[in-house]
């Protein structure tokens, strides 16, 4: 533990996302954010982002919202391409450990890791070590700043997302230009992204459709299997600085679509550039398809 330093992140507004196993809900809570990093001199910063609820379709309301806070403990120096041991503590608004969690989408916690330039994405699942503590090993591919969206569900409460940050030592590479191409190949899978409307507009519901074909025969894939309890998962993050929970969207796949078709319904809170990552299970192999989206 003497090689670890604590970086404290208290959610300024908890983003509540719906569970696949129960009716969609939404809610708003708020608290002050404090961020202390141990890279050299200690400093603090506040994140007073606005509150939003982004999920798939059929937004609802809830009365049992709670405020929690997440603390990230990481090595004093995180180096590119070297595994880093991370620990996340979940506490209530009074600083007491949240001990009981519910499994949702087959895991107790989903940790979405993105580089702040949105070039890197990872979806990992920390192990629960009791008394509110989670542990995971993560590898960051290049220097720069990273944002971690920690998605968890305290027992009897709504799913919540806390935003954490990590810094990887070294000089950050130049950010590539935004590529709005809608057809890409990922290993042996060709993916085409289509939308239910020609222009994406803020606050308007849209269906995002992934068409997956086998590269070898150009036919719709017929070997999709459930991934974390669904046909696919879609995470979308707005290109902004700094990244906050208001920039995070998690949409759930619709059921009963044709072979090779995975559809999601969602909306975007405001105009701007967004990066979308769709994840699908092809016979045990996870395909991650990433696309940029321009919202008017």
N, C-alpha and C positions, 0 to 999 in steps of 0.2 A: 504493500500500500504506500510505502514511502516514495515509490516512483510515480505515484499518481497525484494529480492536482485536480481540484474540484472546479468545475465551471457551472455556475448556478443559473438556471433558467426557470423563472416562474411564469406560467402562461398568463399573458395579459388579457387574452380572451380565448376561451376554450371553444374549439370548433367541434361541434357534435355531428357525427356521421351515423347514418342508419345501418342497422344490422340486417344481414340477409335473412336471418331467422325470425325476425319480428317486424311489425309495421314500422315504416320510416318515421323518424322523429327529428325534430330540430329544437335548438334552444340556445339561449345566450347567457353567458356568465362573464364576469370580468374580475381582474386582479392586476396588481402592479407587477411589471417585469423587472428583474434584476439579473444582470449577466456579469459574472466575474470570471476572468480568464487568467490562467497561471503561466502564460508565456512571458517571462520577464516580469516587468512591473504590473501590478494588479490594477485593473481598471473596470469601470462599470458602464453599462449603457442601457437605455430603456427602449422598449418597443411598445408604442401605444397604438397598435394597429386596430382598425375597425373590425367589428364582428360580422361574420358571414356564416351561412350554412350552405355547403355545396355537397350534394350527394347525387344519386340517380334521380328517378322520377318520384312523383307523389310526395312532396314535402309536407310535413305535418307539424304539430306542436307538442311540447312536453312540459310537465310540471315538476319533474324530479331532477333538474339540472344541478350539478355540483361543481365546485371549483377545486381543482387539484393543481399541484405544482410538480415539475420534474427537475431533477438534478442530474447532470451528466458528469461522470468522473472519467477522465482520459489521461493518457501519458502526457507528461510535460512537453514532449516533442513528438509529434506524429510525423513519420517519414513516408514519402510516397512508396507504394507497392510493398510496404511492410505491414504485416498484421498488427492491429492495435486493439488492445483489450479495453472495452468500454463497459461501464456500469451505469445504469439509470435507476435512480430512486424516485418512487412516486409517493407523494405526501398529500394530505388534505390541506385545506386553507389555513389550518392551525399548526401545520408543521408535523403532524403525526403520520406515521407510515400507513399507507393504504395497503392492507394485507390481503384482501380477497378480491380476485378478479374472475371474470367469466371468459370462457373460450368463445371467440366469434371468428367466423371464417377459418375455423380449425386451429387457431393459434390464440395465445393469451396476449401477445403484443406483436404488432406489425411495425417495423421500422423502415421508413422510406428515406433513403439517403440520396441526395442530389448535390452535385457541385453547383455553386452559385451562378455559374454561366450555363447551367442546365445541359452540359455535355455528358455528364456521368449520372447514371441512375442505378440504384440497387435496392432490392426489397428483401430484407432479412428478418429473422425472427429470434429475438433475444430469449434466453432461457430464464425462467422465473426461479429465483433463489430464496423466496420467502421474504416476509416482512417488507414488502414493497420494492425489493431490489431485483433488477433484471441485469443479465450479463450477456455480452455478445462480442465476438471478434470481427472486426471490420477492416477492410483493406481499401485505401484511397489511392487511386491510380496516379495522381499528379498533384503538384503543389497548388495551394489556394484555399479558399474558404468553402465549406460544405454546410448544408442545412439538413437536419435530421427531423423528420416528422414522425413523432412517436404516437402510435394509434393503439389505444387500449380501452378496456371497458371495466371500470370498478363494479363489483358485484351489486346488482340491483339498480345500477345507474345507466346512463347513456354512454355510448362510445365517445371518447374524447381524444383530441389531438394536442399534444404539447410540442412546441418547436424548440429544438436545441441546435447548437452550432459547434463546429469543430474547425480548427485551422491546421493545415498540413504545411510543413516547412518547405521553403524553396521559392524560386521565382515562378510565378504563375504564367502559363503559356498564353499566347494570344488567343482570343476567342474567335472561332470560325464564324463566317457569315451565316445568317439564318437561311436554311434550305426548306422551301415550302413544297418540295416535291411530294406527291401523294402516292407514288408507287416505289417500293423498295424491296430488296431481297435480303433476307436474314438467314444465312446458311442455306438450308434446303427448302426454305419457305418464301414464296413471293407474297407480298402483302400490298393490297391496294386499299387506301382510305377514301371513303366517300361520305358525303354529308347529306342530310335530308333537305337542306336548303343551300342555294348557291353562295350566299354570303352569311358568315357568322356575325351575329349582332349581340351586343351585351344584353343580358337579362332575358334573352329569348331562348326557349327550350329548343334543343336540336338533338337529332339522332345521329350518333357517330358510328359508322359501319366499317368493320374490318372484313375484307374479303381475302381469305387465305387460300393459296394454291400451292400444290407441290411443284417444286422447281423442275423435277425430272420429267413430268408429263403435262404440266400446265393445267391439271385438273384440280377441282376443289378438294381440299384435304378432307379425309373421312376418318381420321384417327384422333380427333380432338377428344380429350378426356377432361374431367373436372379439375380445376386448379383452385385449391383452397375453397372447395365447395361450390364453385361456380364455373360457367363455361369460359370465363375470362375475367380479368380485372383491368381497370383503366384508371391510371393516376395522371392528373394534369396539373401543371404548375405554371403560374404566370411568370413571365420574364420581368422581374423587378428587383430592386435592391433597397434595403435588405429584404430577403424572403420572409414572409410572415404566414400565419395560418390562414389569413384571408386570401392568400395566393394558391391555396391547396384545394384540389377537387378530387374526390374519389367516387367513381361511378361504378355501378354494378351491371353485369351483363343481363340482357333480356333472355328469357327462355324461349324454346321452341322456334329457333331459327334454322335455316337450311344448312346443309353440310358446308363447312368452310366459312360460314357467316357468323360473326359475333357482333351484336349491336349493343350500344349503350345510349341512354338518354340522360342529358345533363343540361346545364346552362352556365354561362360565364358572367361573373359579377360586373365586369367592366371591359372596355376596349383594351387592346394591346396584343402582344405576342405571347403565345402559350406553347409549352412543350407537353406532348401527350405520349405516354408509354402504355401500350397495351400488352398484356401478358397472357399467354395461352399455353396449354399443355398438349404437345403432340406426342402421344404414346410415351409419356414419361420424360420428355425433353421440353424444357420451358423455352418458348420463343418470346423474346421481348422486342416489340416493334415500336420504334419511336418516330414521331412526326411533329413538325411545327405547325401551329395553327394561328391564323391572323383573325382577330376579332375586331369588328368595327364598332 
